[in-house]
Amino acid sequence: MTEREETSSKPLRGFARLNAEQRAQIARRGGLAAHASGHAHEFDTKEARQAGHKGGEAVSANRQHMAEIGRKGGKGRRKRVEN
């Protein structure tokens, strides 16, 4: 029984019941199958850059969120300098 099963009222089923290595093996087989069938997509550097830029634009559009990130970063930096 896993730690989650002991604390949850519902028993785990399906993939949730598998340990991390078993889930990784199944995912690995799925990835190999996708590549073999030609359905897998691999990003080249240009596509990866475009995707990162798009994500950055989405996050930075929320000014309140960006301000919060800045405050957290500043506090963390101060702690490191003081030690």
A tleap script that builds the chain and sets N, CA, C and O, in Angstrom:
source leaprc.protein.ff14SB
mol = sequence {
  NMET THR GLU ARG GLU GLU THR SER SER LYS
  PRO LEU ARG GLY PHE ALA ARG LEU ASN ALA
  GLU GLN ARG ALA GLN ILE ALA ARG ARG GLY
  GLY LEU ALA ALA HIE ALA SER GLY HIE ALA
  HIE GLU PHE ASP THR LYS GLU ALA ARG GLN
  ALA GLY HIE LYS GLY GLY GLU ALA VAL SER
  ALA ASN ARG GLN HIE MET ALA GLU ILE GLY
  ARG LYS GLY GLY LYS GLY ARG ARG LYS ARG
  VAL GLU CASN
}
set mol.1.N position { 0.841 -1.176 0.000 }
set mol.1.CA position { 0.000 0.000 0.000 }
set mol.1.C position { 0.890 1.244 0.000 }
set mol.1.O position { 1.874 1.308 0.737 }
set mol.2.N position { 0.540 2.233 -0.833 }
set mol.2.CA position { 1.337 3.463 -0.903 }
set mol.2.C position { 0.893 4.427 0.180 }
set mol.2.O position { -0.138 4.228 0.822 }
set mol.3.N position { 1.685 5.475 0.376 }
set mol.3.CA position { 1.365 6.487 1.382 }
set mol.3.C position { 0.034 7.152 1.057 }
set mol.3.O position { -0.757 7.450 1.952 }
set mol.4.N position { -0.204 7.381 -0.228 }
set mol.4.CA position { -1.448 8.055 -0.622 }
set mol.4.C position { -2.655 7.166 -0.335 }
set mol.4.O position { -3.699 7.659 0.092 }
set mol.5.N position { -2.520 5.860 -0.565 }
set mol.5.CA position { -3.634 4.949 -0.291 }
set mol.5.C position { -3.992 4.949 1.191 }
set mol.5.O position { -5.165 4.836 1.549 }
set mol.6.N position { -2.997 5.073 2.042 }
set mol.6.CA position { -3.238 5.051 3.479 }
set mol.6.C position { -3.981 6.295 3.947 }
set mol.6.O position { -4.756 6.228 4.901 }
set mol.7.N position { -3.753 7.442 3.283 }
set mol.7.CA position { -4.368 8.692 3.717 }
set mol.7.C position { -5.659 9.013 2.970 }
set mol.7.O position { -6.432 9.862 3.415 }
set mol.8.N position { -5.903 8.351 1.849 }
set mol.8.CA position { -7.081 8.633 1.033 }
set mol.8.C position { -8.199 7.655 1.359 }
set mol.8.O position { -7.951 6.506 1.723 }
set mol.9.N position { -9.437 8.128 1.222 }
set mol.9.CA position { -10.572 7.245 1.464 }
set mol.9.C position { -10.829 6.334 0.264 }
set mol.9.O position { -11.456 5.285 0.403 }
set mol.10.N position { -10.348 6.730 -0.907 }
set mol.10.CA position { -10.539 5.921 -2.108 }
set mol.10.C position { -9.270 5.144 -2.420 }
set mol.10.O position { -8.175 5.698 -2.324 }
set mol.11.N position { -9.389 3.883 -2.788 }
set mol.11.CA position { -8.190 3.142 -3.183 }
set mol.11.C position { -7.706 3.614 -4.560 }
set mol.11.O position { -8.514 3.997 -5.406 }
set mol.12.N position { -6.407 3.586 -4.779 }
set mol.12.CA position { -5.844 3.989 -6.069 }
set mol.12.C position { -6.154 2.942 -7.113 }
set mol.12.O position { -6.195 1.746 -6.823 }
set mol.13.N position { -6.373 3.406 -8.336 }
set mol.13.CA position { -6.666 2.498 -9.439 }
set mol.13.C position { -5.803 2.857 -10.628 }
set mol.13.O position { -5.268 3.964 -10.703 }
set mol.14.N position { -5.666 1.937 -11.548 }
set mol.14.CA position { -4.974 2.195 -12.806 }
set mol.14.C position { -3.541 2.635 -12.622 }
set mol.14.O position { -2.801 2.049 -11.832 }
set mol.15.N position { -3.139 3.679 -13.359 }
set mol.15.CA position { -1.752 4.160 -13.325 }
set mol.15.C position { -1.360 4.694 -11.947 }
set mol.15.O position { -0.193 4.616 -11.562 }
set mol.16.N position { -2.310 5.226 -11.216 }
set mol.16.CA position { -2.001 5.771 -9.897 }
set mol.16.C position { -1.491 4.689 -8.953 }
set mol.16.O position { -0.765 4.985 -8.003 }
set mol.17.N position { -1.859 3.458 -9.205 }
set mol.17.CA position { -1.446 2.354 -8.343 }
set mol.17.C position { -0.027 1.882 -8.665 }
set mol.17.O position { 0.614 1.242 -7.831 }
set mol.18.N position { 0.470 2.192 -9.866 }
set mol.18.CA position { 1.804 1.753 -10.277 }
set mol.18.C position { 2.878 2.595 -9.602 }
set mol.18.O position { 2.649 3.759 -9.273 }
set mol.19.N position { 4.051 2.000 -9.399 }
set mol.19.CA position { 5.152 2.791 -8.854 }
set mol.19.C position { 5.778 3.612 -9.982 }
set mol.19.O position { 5.448 3.413 -11.151 }
set mol.20.N position { 6.663 4.516 -9.642 }
set mol.20.CA position { 7.237 5.454 -10.615 }
set mol.20.C position { 7.968 4.732 -11.743 }
set mol.20.O position { 7.867 5.140 -12.900 }
set mol.21.N position { 8.695 3.678 -11.428 }
set mol.21.CA position { 9.430 2.959 -12.471 }
set mol.21.C position { 8.488 2.276 -13.452 }
set mol.21.O position { 8.753 2.270 -14.654 }
set mol.22.N position { 7.399 1.703 -12.964 }
set mol.22.CA position { 6.427 1.065 -13.853 }
set mol.22.C position { 5.777 2.098 -14.771 }
set mol.22.O position { 5.583 1.836 -15.958 }
set mol.23.N position { 5.441 3.273 -14.228 }
set mol.23.CA position { 4.851 4.332 -15.065 }
set mol.23.C position { 5.850 4.796 -16.118 }
set mol.23.O position { 5.472 5.052 -17.262 }
set mol.24.N position { 7.131 4.908 -15.738 }
set mol.24.CA position { 8.163 5.338 -16.686 }
set mol.24.C position { 8.326 4.320 -17.812 }
set mol.24.O position { 8.504 4.700 -18.970 }
set mol.25.N position { 8.266 3.038 -17.485 }
set mol.25.CA position { 8.393 2.002 -18.519 }
set mol.25.C position { 7.245 2.098 -19.521 }
set mol.25.O position { 7.462 1.993 -20.728 }
set mol.26.N position { 6.042 2.295 -19.028 }
set mol.26.CA position { 4.888 2.408 -19.923 }
set mol.26.C position { 5.005 3.662 -20.790 }
set mol.26.O position { 4.716 3.615 -21.985 }
set mol.27.N position { 5.423 4.769 -20.203 }
set mol.27.CA position { 5.597 6.011 -20.963 }
set mol.27.C position { 6.676 5.843 -22.029 }
set mol.27.O position { 6.532 6.329 -23.150 }
set mol.28.N position { 7.747 5.157 -21.674 }
set mol.28.CA position { 8.839 4.923 -22.621 }
set mol.28.C position { 8.342 4.113 -23.827 }
set mol.28.O position { 8.661 4.424 -24.975 }
set mol.29.N position { 7.559 3.076 -23.543 }
set mol.29.CA position { 7.006 2.266 -24.642 }
set mol.29.C position { 6.090 3.104 -25.534 }
set mol.29.O position { 6.104 2.965 -26.757 }
set mol.30.N position { 5.294 3.977 -24.910 }
set mol.30.CA position { 4.414 4.849 -25.681 }
set mol.30.C position { 5.193 5.800 -26.566 }
set mol.30.O position { 4.821 6.034 -27.716 }
set mol.31.N position { 6.275 6.347 -26.034 }
set mol.31.CA position { 7.118 7.247 -26.822 }
set mol.31.C position { 7.769 6.540 -27.990 }
set mol.31.O position { 7.822 7.074 -29.098 }
set mol.32.N position { 8.263 5.342 -27.744 }
set mol.32.CA position { 8.888 4.565 -28.826 }
set mol.32.C position { 7.867 4.237 -29.911 }
set mol.32.O position { 8.168 4.311 -31.102 }
set mol.33.N position { 6.661 3.877 -29.490 }
set mol.33.CA position { 5.605 3.557 -30.453 }
set mol.33.C position { 5.235 4.783 -31.283 }
set mol.33.O position { 5.024 4.671 -32.490 }
set mol.34.N position { 5.156 5.946 -30.651 }
set mol.34.CA position { 4.809 7.177 -31.371 }
set mol.34.C position { 5.872 7.507 -32.409 }
set mol.34.O position { 5.550 7.898 -33.531 }
set mol.35.N position { 7.133 7.350 -32.037 }
set mol.35.CA position { 8.208 7.610 -32.993 }
set mol.35.C position { 8.180 6.597 -34.135 }
set mol.35.O position { 8.362 6.963 -35.296 }
set mol.36.N position { 7.957 5.348 -33.813 }
set mol.36.CA position { 7.931 4.296 -34.832 }
set mol.36.C position { 6.797 4.507 -35.833 }
set mol.36.O position { 6.951 4.225 -37.021 }
set mol.37.N position { 5.654 5.006 -35.348 }
set mol.37.CA position { 4.510 5.207 -36.235 }
set mol.37.C position { 4.543 6.556 -36.944 }
set mol.37.O position { 3.713 6.823 -37.814 }
set mol.38.N position { 5.501 7.410 -36.574 }
set mol.38.CA position { 5.618 8.718 -37.220 }
set mol.38.C position { 4.713 9.780 -36.636 }
set mol.38.O position { 4.549 10.839 -37.241 }
set mol.39.N position { 4.126 9.537 -35.492 }
set mol.39.CA position { 3.215 10.498 -34.876 }
set mol.39.C position { 3.894 11.412 -33.849 }
set mol.39.O position { 3.286 12.372 -33.378 }
set mol.40.N position { 5.121 11.123 -33.510 }
set mol.40.CA position { 5.823 11.948 -32.514 }
set mol.40.C position { 6.365 13.209 -33.181 }
set mol.40.O position { 6.732 13.197 -34.356 }
set mol.41.N position { 6.409 14.279 -32.424 }
set mol.41.CA position { 6.937 15.536 -32.956 }
set mol.41.C position { 8.141 15.949 -32.136 }
set mol.41.O position { 8.087 15.961 -30.906 }
set mol.42.N position { 9.213 16.284 -32.800 }
set mol.42.CA position { 10.404 16.767 -32.118 }
set mol.42.C position { 10.600 18.236 -32.501 }
set mol.42.O position { 10.653 18.580 -33.682 }
set mol.43.N position { 10.704 19.085 -31.494 }
set mol.43.CA position { 10.913 20.503 -31.730 }
set mol.43.C position { 12.340 20.742 -32.192 }
set mol.43.O position { 13.288 20.183 -31.640 }
set mol.44.N position { 12.483 21.591 -33.226 }
set mol.44.CA position { 13.830 22.058 -33.560 }
set mol.44.C position { 14.054 23.337 -32.747 }
set mol.44.O position { 13.138 23.804 -32.069 }
set mol.45.N position { 15.232 23.892 -32.807 }
set mol.45.CA position { 15.539 25.047 -31.959 }
set mol.45.C position { 14.644 26.240 -32.270 }
set mol.45.O position { 14.271 26.982 -31.361 }
set mol.46.N position { 14.295 26.436 -33.535 }
set mol.46.CA position { 13.443 27.572 -33.909 }
set mol.46.C position { 12.043 27.412 -33.301 }
set mol.46.O position { 11.498 28.360 -32.736 }
set mol.47.N position { 11.472 26.223 -33.420 }
set mol.47.CA position { 10.142 25.979 -32.853 }
set mol.47.C position { 10.154 26.106 -31.335 }
set mol.47.O position { 9.220 26.658 -30.754 }
set mol.48.N position { 11.195 25.607 -30.691 }
set mol.48.CA position { 11.301 25.692 -29.236 }
set mol.48.C position { 11.396 27.151 -28.796 }
set mol.48.O position { 10.791 27.538 -27.797 }
set mol.49.N position { 12.141 27.947 -29.525 }
set mol.49.CA position { 12.284 29.373 -29.209 }
set mol.49.C position { 10.932 30.069 -29.334 }
set mol.49.O position { 10.563 30.873 -28.477 }
set mol.50.N position { 10.190 29.761 -30.405 }
set mol.50.CA position { 8.879 30.376 -30.603 }
set mol.50.C position { 7.916 29.986 -29.487 }
set mol.50.O position { 7.159 30.828 -29.004 }
set mol.51.N position { 7.936 28.734 -29.075 }
set mol.51.CA position { 7.051 28.266 -28.012 }
set mol.51.C position { 7.404 28.952 -26.687 }
set mol.51.O position { 6.509 29.355 -25.944 }
set mol.52.N position { 8.671 29.085 -26.393 }
set mol.52.CA position { 9.099 29.762 -25.171 }
set mol.52.C position { 8.705 31.225 -25.172 }
set mol.52.O position { 8.299 31.769 -24.144 }
set mol.53.N position { 8.826 31.860 -26.326 }
set mol.53.CA position { 8.455 33.272 -26.452 }
set mol.53.C position { 6.955 33.443 -26.209 }
set mol.53.O position { 6.526 34.368 -25.520 }
set mol.54.N position { 6.170 32.537 -26.788 }
set mol.54.CA position { 4.719 32.599 -26.633 }
set mol.54.C position { 4.335 32.425 -25.158 }
set mol.54.O position { 3.469 33.142 -24.656 }
set mol.55.N position { 4.972 31.482 -24.466 }
set mol.55.CA position { 4.702 31.281 -23.045 }
set mol.55.C position { 5.110 32.487 -22.224 }
set mol.55.O position { 4.404 32.877 -21.293 }
set mol.56.N position { 6.238 33.077 -22.560 }
set mol.56.CA position { 6.698 34.268 -21.844 }
set mol.56.C position { 5.748 35.433 -22.003 }
set mol.56.O position { 5.509 36.181 -21.055 }
set mol.57.N position { 5.204 35.589 -23.199 }
set mol.57.CA position { 4.234 36.662 -23.430 }
set mol.57.C position { 2.984 36.447 -22.595 }
set mol.57.O position { 2.441 37.397 -22.032 }
set mol.58.N position { 2.524 35.206 -22.511 }
set mol.58.CA position { 1.310 34.897 -21.754 }
set mol.58.C position { 1.504 35.196 -20.273 }
set mol.58.O position { 0.625 35.776 -19.636 }
set mol.59.N position { 2.638 34.808 -19.730 }
set mol.59.CA position { 2.904 35.028 -18.305 }
set mol.59.C position { 3.088 36.507 -18.016 }
set mol.59.O position { 2.538 37.015 -17.038 }
set mol.60.N position { 3.849 37.206 -18.844 }
set mol.60.CA position { 4.146 38.611 -18.565 }
set mol.60.C position { 2.956 39.523 -18.816 }
set mol.60.O position { 2.992 40.690 -18.424 }
set mol.61.N position { 1.908 39.031 -19.453 }
set mol.61.CA position { 0.713 39.842 -19.674 }
set mol.61.C position { 0.006 40.129 -18.357 }
set mol.61.O position { -0.712 41.123 -18.249 }
set mol.62.N position { 0.194 39.282 -17.364 }
set mol.62.CA position { -0.429 39.465 -16.055 }
set mol.62.C position { 0.553 40.239 -15.178 }
set mol.62.O position { 1.435 39.636 -14.566 }
set mol.63.N position { 0.417 41.539 -15.109 }
set mol.63.CA position { 1.381 42.401 -14.406 }
set mol.63.C position { 1.413 42.120 -12.912 }
set mol.63.O position { 2.469 42.196 -12.285 }
set mol.64.N position { 0.257 41.795 -12.339 }
set mol.64.CA position { 0.212 41.495 -10.910 }
set mol.64.C position { 1.052 40.243 -10.615 }
set mol.64.O position { 1.800 40.203 -9.637 }
set mol.65.N position { 0.919 39.245 -11.457 }
set mol.65.CA position { 1.693 38.006 -11.300 }
set mol.65.C position { 3.191 38.290 -11.419 }
set mol.65.O position { 3.987 37.774 -10.635 }
set mol.66.N position { 3.570 39.104 -12.394 }
set mol.66.CA position { 4.986 39.425 -12.589 }
set mol.66.C position { 5.532 40.197 -11.391 }
set mol.66.O position { 6.673 39.979 -10.984 }
set mol.67.N position { 4.730 41.097 -10.823 }
set mol.67.CA position { 5.169 41.857 -9.651 }
set mol.67.C position { 5.389 40.920 -8.465 }
set mol.67.O position { 6.343 41.078 -7.703 }
set mol.68.N position { 4.504 39.954 -8.323 }
set mol.68.CA position { 4.640 38.976 -7.232 }
set mol.68.C position { 5.912 38.147 -7.400 }
set mol.68.O position { 6.627 37.894 -6.431 }
set mol.69.N position { 6.186 37.731 -8.624 }
set mol.69.CA position { 7.411 36.972 -8.897 }
set mol.69.C position { 8.633 37.814 -8.538 }
set mol.69.O position { 9.577 37.311 -7.928 }
set mol.70.N position { 8.618 39.085 -8.912 }
set mol.70.CA position { 9.728 39.979 -8.612 }
set mol.70.C position { 9.951 40.153 -7.121 }
set mol.70.O position { 11.090 40.171 -6.653 }
set mol.71.N position { 8.857 40.281 -6.373 }
set mol.71.CA position { 8.990 40.423 -4.912 }
set mol.71.C position { 9.577 39.164 -4.297 }
set mol.71.O position { 10.450 39.243 -3.432 }
set mol.72.N position { 9.105 38.006 -4.736 }
set mol.72.CA position { 9.626 36.743 -4.193 }
set mol.72.C position { 11.108 36.592 -4.519 }
set mol.72.O position { 11.893 36.161 -3.675 }
set mol.73.N position { 11.481 36.943 -5.725 }
set mol.73.CA position { 12.883 36.843 -6.119 }
set mol.73.C position { 13.762 37.773 -5.310 }
set mol.73.O position { 14.863 37.399 -4.906 }
set mol.74.N position { 13.288 38.973 -5.075 }
set mol.74.CA position { 14.049 39.939 -4.290 }
set mol.74.C position { 14.236 39.489 -2.854 }
set mol.74.O position { 15.306 39.680 -2.276 }
set mol.75.N position { 13.216 38.901 -2.281 }
set mol.75.CA position { 13.307 38.418 -0.910 }
set mol.75.C position { 14.292 37.257 -0.814 }
set mol.75.O position { 15.083 37.179 0.125 }
set mol.76.N position { 14.239 36.369 -1.778 }
set mol.76.CA position { 15.153 35.224 -1.778 }
set mol.76.C position { 16.593 35.671 -1.919 }
set mol.76.O position { 17.481 35.098 -1.288 }
set mol.77.N position { 16.840 36.671 -2.724 }
set mol.77.CA position { 18.196 37.184 -2.945 }
set mol.77.C position { 18.734 37.811 -1.667 }
set mol.77.O position { 19.890 37.600 -1.303 }
set mol.78.N position { 17.895 38.580 -0.991 }
set mol.78.CA position { 18.316 39.223 0.245 }
set mol.78.C position { 18.737 38.195 1.290 }
set mol.78.O position { 19.726 38.391 1.997 }
set mol.79.N position { 17.992 37.110 1.386 }
set mol.79.CA position { 18.327 36.076 2.349 }
set mol.79.C position { 19.705 35.489 2.075 }
set mol.79.O position { 20.481 35.246 2.999 }
set mol.80.N position { 20.002 35.265 0.804 }
set mol.80.CA position { 21.301 34.675 0.443 }
set mol.80.C position { 22.453 35.625 0.747 }
set mol.80.O position { 23.521 35.191 1.178 }
set mol.81.N position { 22.239 36.923 0.524 }
set mol.81.CA position { 23.303 37.903 0.748 }
set mol.81.C position { 23.575 38.062 2.238 }
set mol.81.O position { 24.728 38.195 2.649 }
set mol.82.N position { 22.509 38.050 3.056 }
set mol.82.CA position { 22.664 38.246 4.495 }
set mol.82.C position { 23.404 37.103 5.169 }
set mol.82.O position { 24.105 37.326 6.157 }
set mol.83.N position { 23.266 35.888 4.661 }
set mol.83.CA position { 23.906 34.732 5.307 }
set mol.83.C position { 25.372 34.750 5.170 }
set mol.83.O position { 26.049 33.846 5.660 }
savepdb mol mol.pdb
quit
